[in-house]
Amino acid sequence: MAADAEQMDRLLRTLRRRDRILGEVIRRVGAFGLKPRGRGFQVLVQAIISQQISTSAAETIHRRLRELVPGRRITPAALAALSDEQLREVGVSPQKLSYVRDLTRCTLERVIDFRRIAASDDETAVAELIQVRGIGRWTAQMYLIFSLGRPDVFAVDDLGLRNAMQKLYGIAADAKPPVYESQAEIWKPARSLASWYLWRSLELPDEPSV
């Protein structure tokens, strides 16, 4: 389901041809640099841990968690064998603990199946993932983009995307989701690629005015 390098090049050419503004962002940012980072249970555990905390804090908790399990591999069985106290001691909050436990249960009971998710279309995959407590539509969409490499996902609730689109396209800060979704229509079937460049655009220095 992920696009290969040749498809990526073709999609990027399409984006540059259809959207002059995004084409300039692509020129300034340079080569597309998103590499799928693996899939499955461990990725979602890390996503839950990372919610609403700094990157450095999330990395610390994740590292401590890996140190608790055999072979430093966070599997459903390994996590199920840990006590709540052990998870709290490495920094997992009570709320996230309940989310991680539900993810573990859903995986062991095959409520969700990562091979099935990888083989499903985007909306079916999202519907399966959000059965887990603590995994909403945004987290599921990030999984599709960053873990499965799906090329055409648009996470309309992402604050970074909204900020970039407001800056580049003059969208009002109080605009509703359909406004952003309408703008994103031109990027199909490469909305994930467009999103990656929009996120990177927030790191670009402002160009001097003429």
Protein Blocks (a to p, Z undefined) as FASTA:
>chain_A
ZZcfklmmmmmmmmmmmmmklmmmmmmnopafbdcebeajklmmmmmmmgopafklmmmm
mmmmmmmpghhiacfklmmmpcfklmmmnopafklmmmmmmmmmmmmnomacfklmmmpc
fklmmmmmmmpghiafklmmmmmmmmnopabbccfklmklmmmmmmmnopafkbcfklmm
mmmmmmpcclmmmmmmmmmmmmpccdddZZ
